């Protein structure tokens, strides 16, 4: 996670700031125009209200624990298969170094499934990553409790909500479960 934080910090440079100031066709404009409300959380809740299991199926090329899973997978084709099998939402790994994913994978899934909720799964540590995820078509982002302070979680959650995005808060340790509850997360 420390490596991903360093990578994201490096990417958060002057080029992005200049792009934000350009005005018209930039990442922020695209992100704001993508808003469909919190389709991710709404879909999970609706599925559960119907008495069904809400499945989030995952497009993943590589796993640090298991190595290469499907390096040459067509993310759109895989996601279509998941949707046809009844998945409520699709999670797309976008972290490149350890998981082999990209925002291009997420965009391909969005193009293939325009109305299916999509989660951007990455080690999100900066607002820029949330903007880029929304611009690529994500309806929600994953935030990892152990990777962020409470203040960082609040800031990133609020930023996602300004873009009408859901937040899935992942916690690995019992203490993080309490932090998640205290922050008022719903998923």
C-alpha positions in Angstrom: 0.0 0.0 0.0 2.9 2.3 0.7 4.1 1.8 -2.9 0.7 2.7 -4.3 0.5 5.8 -2.1 3.9 6.9 -3.5 2.7 6.1 -7.1 -0.5 8.1 -6.7 1.4 11.0 -5.1 3.8 11.1 -8.1 0.9 11.1 -10.5 -0.7 14.0 -8.7 1.5 16.6 -10.4 1.4 19.8 -12.3 0.0 18.1 -15.4 -3.2 17.2 -13.6 -3.6 20.6 -12.1 -3.1 22.2 -15.5 -5.7 19.8 -17.0 -8.2 20.8 -14.3 -7.8 24.5 -15.2 -8.3 24.0 -18.9 -12.1 24.0 -18.5 -13.8 22.1 -21.2 -12.9 18.5 -22.1 -10.9 17.5 -19.0 -11.2 14.7 -16.5 -13.2 16.7 -14.0 -15.8 17.8 -16.5 -16.1 14.2 -17.7 -16.4 13.0 -14.1 -19.1 15.4 -13.2 -21.1 14.5 -16.3 -21.0 10.8 -15.6 -23.2 11.1 -12.5 -26.0 8.5 -12.2 -26.4 8.9 -8.5 -25.2 6.2 -6.2 -26.2 3.4 -8.6 -23.8 0.9 -6.9 -25.3 1.1 -3.4 -28.9 1.3 -4.7 -28.4 -1.8 -6.8 -27.0 -3.8 -3.9 -29.9 -2.7 -1.6 -32.5 -3.4 -4.2 -31.2 -6.9 -4.8 -31.2 -7.7 -1.1 -34.7 -6.2 -0.7 -35.9 -8.7 -3.3 -34.6 -11.4 -1.1 -31.6 -12.3 -3.4 -27.9 -12.4 -2.9 -26.2 -9.3 -4.1 -23.1 -10.5 -5.9 -20.2 -8.2 -6.9 -18.2 -10.1 -9.5 -14.6 -9.1 -10.1 -12.5 -8.5 -13.2 -8.9 -9.3 -12.1 -5.8 -10.1 -14.2 -3.3 -10.7 -11.4 -3.2 -11.4 -7.7 -0.2 -10.7 -5.5 -1.1 -13.9 -3.6 -1.8 -16.2 -6.6 0.1 -14.7 -9.4 -1.3 -14.4 -13.0 -4.9 -15.3 -13.1 -6.0 -14.0 -16.5 -3.4 -11.6 -17.9 -4.9 -11.4 -21.4 -8.6 -11.4 -20.3 -11.0 -9.2 -22.3 -12.5 -7.2 -19.3 -15.6 -6.4 -21.3 -16.3 -10.0 -22.3 -15.7 -11.2 -18.8 -17.9 -8.6 -17.3 -20.7 -9.4 -19.8 -20.5 -13.0 -18.7 -20.8 -12.0 -15.0 -23.8 -9.8 -15.8 -25.5 -12.6 -17.8 -25.0 -14.9 -14.8 -26.8 -12.5 -12.5 -24.1 -10.3 -10.9 -25.5 -7.3 -9.3 -22.4 -5.2 -9.8 -18.9 -5.5 -11.4 -15.7 -4.7 -9.6 -12.8 -3.8 -11.9 -9.2 -3.9 -10.6 -7.4 -0.7 -11.8 -4.2 -0.9 -9.8 -1.5 -1.6 -12.4 1.7 -2.7 -10.5 0.4 -5.6 -8.4 -3.0 -6.4 -9.9 -2.3 -5.7 -13.6 -5.4 -3.5 -14.0 -6.0 -0.1 -15.6 -8.6 2.6 -16.0 -8.9 1.4 -19.6 -10.2 -1.9 -18.3 -12.8 0.0 -16.3 -13.8 2.1 -19.3 -14.1 -1.0 -21.4 -16.5 -2.6 -18.9 -18.5 0.6 -18.7 -18.9 0.7 -22.5 -20.0 -3.0 -22.5 -22.4 -2.6 -19.6 -23.8 0.9 -19.6 -26.4 0.3 -16.9 -24.6 -2.2 -14.6 -23.0 -0.6 -11.5 -19.2 -0.7 -11.5 -16.8 -0.5 -8.6 -13.3 0.8 -9.1 -11.1 -1.4 -7.0 -7.7 0.2 -6.3 -5.7 1.5 -3.4 -7.3 4.9 -3.5 -5.3 7.5 -1.6 -6.0 10.8 -3.5 -9.0 12.7 -4.8 -7.6 12.6 -8.3 -8.0 8.8 -8.4 -11.7 9.2 -7.6 -12.2 11.8 -10.3 -10.4 9.5 -12.8 -12.5 6.5 -11.8 -15.7 8.5 -12.3 -14.5 9.7 -15.7 -13.8 6.1 -16.7 -17.3 5.1 -15.7 -17.2 3.9 -12.1 -20.2 4.2 -9.9 -18.3 3.5 -6.7 -14.8 3.3 -5.3 -13.2 1.0 -2.8 -11.5 2.7 0.2 -9.3 0.5 2.4 -9.6 1.5 6.1 -6.1 0.3 7.0 -4.5 2.4 4.3 -6.1 5.7 5.3 -6.5 7.8 8.5 -10.0 8.8 9.6 -9.6 12.3 8.2 -8.4 10.9 4.8 -11.4 8.5 4.8 -13.8 11.3 5.5 -12.2 13.5 2.8 -12.2 10.8 0.1 -15.8 9.7 1.0 -17.1 13.2 0.8 -15.3 13.7 -2.6 -16.8 10.5 -4.0 -20.2 11.6 -2.8 -19.8 15.0 -4.6 -19.4 13.0 -7.8 -22.6 11.0 -6.9 -20.5 7.9 -6.3 -20.9 5.1 -3.8 -18.1 4.0 -1.4 -17.3 0.4 -0.4 -15.2 0.6 2.7 -12.9 -2.5 3.1 -11.6 -3.4 6.5 -9.3 -6.3 7.4 -8.9 -5.8 11.2 -11.5 -5.7 14.0 -10.5 -2.2 15.0 -11.1 -1.0 11.4 -14.7 -2.4 11.5 -15.4 0.1 14.4 -13.8 2.9 12.4 -16.0 2.1 9.4 -19.1 2.1 11.6 -18.1 5.4 13.2 -17.6 7.0 9.8 -21.2 6.2 8.9 -20.5 4.0 5.9 -23.4 2.0 4.5 -21.5 -0.7 2.4 
